[in-house]
Amino acid sequence: MQNMNVSNEQRNKGRRDFLLLVAVFFLPIIIVLVLYFNLDKWDIGGERNHGDLIQPPRQLEDVVLTDIQDKAFRFSDVRDKWLMIHFGGAGCDQACRDELYLMRQIRLAQGGDRQRIVRIHISTGGKPKESLHAVLADHPELKVVYGDASDLQKVVSQFQHDVGAGPTVQEMYLADPRGFLMMSYPEDYDPKGMIKDLERLLKFARSG
């Protein structure tokens, strides 16, 4: 009888451990899905999201790119972080400098949560030019990546989505810690609106 009791206890413990494992694995996925399908309905502080919600959920697939230190870069390298992804040229004119400045300030505006955010500049013009290298000292921790035409097209195709005028690539994107694209922002996006969107996402999804 004692052996039977021990066996039952072991089975119960095994079930509890299994259920806990399932909960730990699926909880982040559930949080992501709730965010996707309810973000446009939430009205926190009387405001709605300012970016374009990407539906259905779309997870970024790895394409091997190259960073500015000539090392391989994949989106999975920055998994578990929120991503601010910017598409721009290989050079950096005044418009580029302004955009990188906004990215930096939007991240800084998140206070202590800024460490949960990684900024990525994807060069659509190939290897970064000297004008882009020259501004990087002002943007510590910014990841600058590029690829050949074939790899770049594989990346771009993952970001194209319909914002009312057919599939297109926007200026800026937010991706969650599991690599799902969440929101996009056009060239003339409101940085204050993006700050508020990020604040809400970071608040309601503490998995990153």
C-alpha positions in Angstrom: 0.0 0.0 0.0 2.9 2.3 0.9 4.4 1.7 -2.6 1.1 2.5 -4.2 0.9 5.8 -2.3 4.4 6.7 -3.4 3.5 5.8 -6.9 0.4 8.0 -6.9 2.3 10.9 -5.4 4.9 10.5 -8.1 2.3 10.5 -10.8 0.6 13.6 -9.4 3.9 15.4 -9.2 4.7 14.4 -12.7 1.3 15.8 -13.9 1.9 19.0 -12.1 5.4 19.4 -13.6 4.0 18.7 -17.0 1.3 21.2 -16.7 3.7 23.8 -15.4 6.0 23.2 -18.4 3.1 23.6 -20.8 2.1 26.8 -19.1 5.6 28.3 -19.2 5.9 27.4 -22.9 2.5 28.6 -24.1 2.0 31.7 -21.9 4.2 34.0 -24.0 2.4 32.8 -27.1 -1.0 33.6 -25.6 0.2 37.0 -24.5 1.4 37.7 -28.1 -1.9 36.7 -29.6 -3.9 38.8 -27.1 -1.8 41.8 -28.0 -2.2 41.2 -31.7 -6.0 40.8 -31.7 -6.8 43.5 -29.1 -4.2 46.2 -29.4 -6.4 48.1 -31.9 -9.3 47.9 -29.5 -7.6 49.0 -26.3 -8.2 52.5 -25.2 -5.7 53.3 -22.5 -5.7 57.0 -21.4 -8.2 57.8 -24.1 -5.8 56.9 -27.0 -5.4 54.1 -29.5 -2.4 52.8 -31.2 -0.6 55.2 -33.5 1.1 52.7 -35.9 -0.4 50.2 -38.4 -1.2 46.9 -36.7 0.2 44.0 -38.8 -2.4 41.2 -39.1 -2.3 38.2 -39.2 0.7 37.6 -36.9 3.9 37.2 -39.0 7.1 35.8 -37.5 10.4 37.0 -39.0 12.4 34.2 -40.6 16.2 34.2 -40.4 18.1 35.5 -43.4 21.9 35.7 -42.9 22.9 39.4 -43.2 26.2 41.1 -42.3 26.7 43.7 -39.6 29.0 46.6 -39.7 31.8 44.5 -38.0 31.5 42.1 -40.9 29.9 39.4 -38.7 26.8 37.4 -39.5 23.5 38.7 -38.3 20.2 36.9 -37.9 17.0 38.1 -36.3 17.1 35.2 -33.9 20.4 36.7 -32.6 18.3 39.4 -30.8 15.4 37.1 -29.8 13.9 38.0 -26.4 14.3 41.7 -27.1 11.8 44.2 -28.6 13.0 45.4 -32.0 12.8 48.8 -33.6 13.6 48.1 -37.2 14.4 50.9 -39.7 14.9 50.6 -43.4 17.3 53.2 -44.9 20.1 53.7 -47.3 23.8 52.8 -47.2 24.7 56.4 -46.8 23.4 58.8 -44.1 22.2 62.3 -45.2 20.3 64.7 -43.0 17.0 62.8 -43.2 18.9 59.6 -42.1 20.5 61.5 -39.2 17.1 62.8 -38.1 15.6 59.3 -38.3 18.4 57.7 -36.3 18.1 60.5 -33.7 14.4 59.8 -33.3 15.0 56.1 -32.9 17.5 56.8 -30.2 15.2 59.2 -28.4 12.2 57.0 -28.6 14.2 54.2 -27.0 15.6 56.5 -24.3 12.0 57.7 -23.5 11.2 54.2 -22.2 13.4 54.8 -19.2 14.4 51.6 -17.4 12.7 49.5 -20.1 15.0 50.8 -22.8 17.3 47.8 -22.1 14.5 45.6 -23.5 14.7 47.3 -26.9 17.2 46.8 -29.7 17.5 49.3 -32.7 18.3 47.9 -36.1 19.1 49.8 -39.3 18.7 47.7 -42.4 20.7 49.2 -45.3 18.8 48.7 -48.6 21.8 50.0 -50.6 24.4 47.5 -49.7 27.5 47.9 -47.6 27.3 51.0 -45.4 29.1 54.1 -46.7 31.4 56.4 -44.8 28.6 58.9 -44.1 26.8 56.2 -42.2 29.9 55.1 -40.3 30.5 58.7 -39.4 27.3 59.0 -37.3 27.5 55.7 -35.4 29.5 57.2 -32.5 26.3 59.2 -31.7 24.2 56.0 -31.7 25.8 53.4 -29.4 24.3 49.9 -29.6 22.6 50.6 -32.9 22.9 47.5 -35.1 23.6 48.3 -38.8 23.1 45.3 -41.2 23.1 44.8 -44.9 23.1 42.0 -47.5 23.4 41.2 -51.1 20.4 41.8 -53.4 19.0 38.3 -53.1 19.2 38.2 -49.3 17.9 41.7 -49.0 14.8 40.8 -51.1 14.1 37.9 -48.8 14.2 40.3 -45.8 12.1 43.0 -47.5 9.4 40.5 -48.5 8.8 39.6 -44.9 8.0 43.2 -44.0 5.7 44.1 -46.9 2.1 44.5 -45.9 -1.1 46.3 -47.1 -1.6 49.7 -45.5 -4.4 50.7 -47.9 -2.5 51.1 -51.1 -1.3 47.5 -51.7 1.7 45.7 -50.1 4.6 48.1 -49.3 7.5 48.5 -46.9 7.1 51.2 -44.2 9.8 53.3 -42.6 9.8 51.7 -39.2 8.7 48.5 -37.6 8.2 47.1 -34.1 8.7 43.4 -33.5 8.1 41.5 -30.2 10.6 39.3 -28.2 9.4 36.2 -30.0 10.2 37.7 -33.4 6.7 38.6 -34.5 6.1 41.8 -36.4 3.7 43.9 -34.4 3.3 47.4 -35.9 4.6 49.6 -38.8 5.1 53.3 -39.2 5.2 55.4 -42.4 7.8 57.9 -43.3 6.0 60.8 -41.6 5.1 58.9 -38.4 4.6 60.7 -35.1 7.5 59.9 -32.7 5.4 60.8 -29.7 2.8 58.3 -30.9 5.4 55.6 -31.3 6.6 56.3 -27.7 3.1 55.8 -26.4 2.7 52.6 -28.4 6.0 51.2 -27.1 5.0 52.1 -23.5 1.8 50.1 -23.8 3.5 47.1 -25.4 6.2 47.0 -22.8 3.7 47.4 -20.0 1.3 44.6 -21.2 3.9 42.1 -22.4 6.6 41.6 -19.8 8.2 38.7 -21.6 11.0 40.8 -23.2 
